Structure formats: C-alpha cells, structure tokens
Amino acid sequence: LEVLVVHHQGEFRAYENRCAHFAIPLNARPDYTFVRDGAIVCQVHYARYAPEDGRCLRGDCDGEGLRPLRLARHGAQLALLL
C-alpha cells in the first residue's frame, strides 16, 4: 500500500497513492510535482483531486475520488490506521 499524505489548511489527510482512473501511483514520474495549484494531480493523464477530501475535480477520474485512509496524530508523529 503506497500512501500519500497532504497537509491542507492545517489538517493532514492521507489517501492511497493510486489514481482512480488508471490505478497507477499519482507520483509515477519522479521529475514532476504532483500537487499543483491547490490540487493533487495525476502525473500521467492529469486528473485533478481535491486535497481536502480526494474527490475528482477534473479529468478522466469520472467522479471517482482518491481512497481516503485514516490517520492518528500523536504529538509530532502521524500513524496510519488500518
């Protein structure tokens, strides 16, 4: 399981690092920034997802968003809850 953690408006959010459209990691290309203009962007076909809830904003994701994962915060550490 690859995990993507974003810090957005003071909150940490975790998602499975998998594009809803093509089932590849969102950061498949190491030379490309996958958070742009306030959205999480798939590096292969540029589907855009909202950082606050992972919903599809635009592109070939056709309304399917990122799979959210639960986080717990313990001081300065984050833990993934499975």
ChimeraX attribute file (.defattr): number of C-alpha atoms within 10 A of each C-alpha:
attribute: neighborCount
match mode: 1-to-1
recipient: residues
	/A:1	6
	/A:2	9
	/A:3	15
	/A:4	18
	/A:5	17
	/A:6	16
	/A:7	11
	/A:8	13
	/A:9	8
	/A:10	7
	/A:11	8
	/A:12	16
	/A:13	18
	/A:14	21
	/A:15	20
	/A:16	18
	/A:17	21
	/A:18	21
	/A:19	27
	/A:20	24
	/A:21	18
	/A:22	14
	/A:23	9
	/A:24	14
	/A:25	18
	/A:26	25
	/A:27	20
	/A:28	15
	/A:29	12
	/A:30	8
	/A:31	8
	/A:32	12
	/A:33	13
	/A:34	18
	/A:35	17
	/A:36	9
	/A:37	7
	/A:38	12
	/A:39	19
	/A:40	26
	/A:41	25
	/A:42	28
	/A:43	21
	/A:44	15
	/A:45	14
	/A:46	16
	/A:47	23
	/A:48	25
	/A:49	26
	/A:50	17
	/A:51	23
	/A:52	17
	/A:53	14
	/A:54	21
	/A:55	19
	/A:56	22
	/A:57	18
	/A:58	15
	/A:59	15
	/A:60	16
	/A:61	21
	/A:62	12
	/A:63	14
	/A:64	15
	/A:65	21
	/A:66	24
	/A:67	16
	/A:68	17
	/A:69	15
	/A:70	12
	/A:71	16
	/A:72	11
	/A:73	10
	/A:74	8
	/A:75	6
	/A:76	5
	/A:77	7
	/A:78	12
	/A:79	10
	/A:80	12
	/A:81	8
	/A:82	6
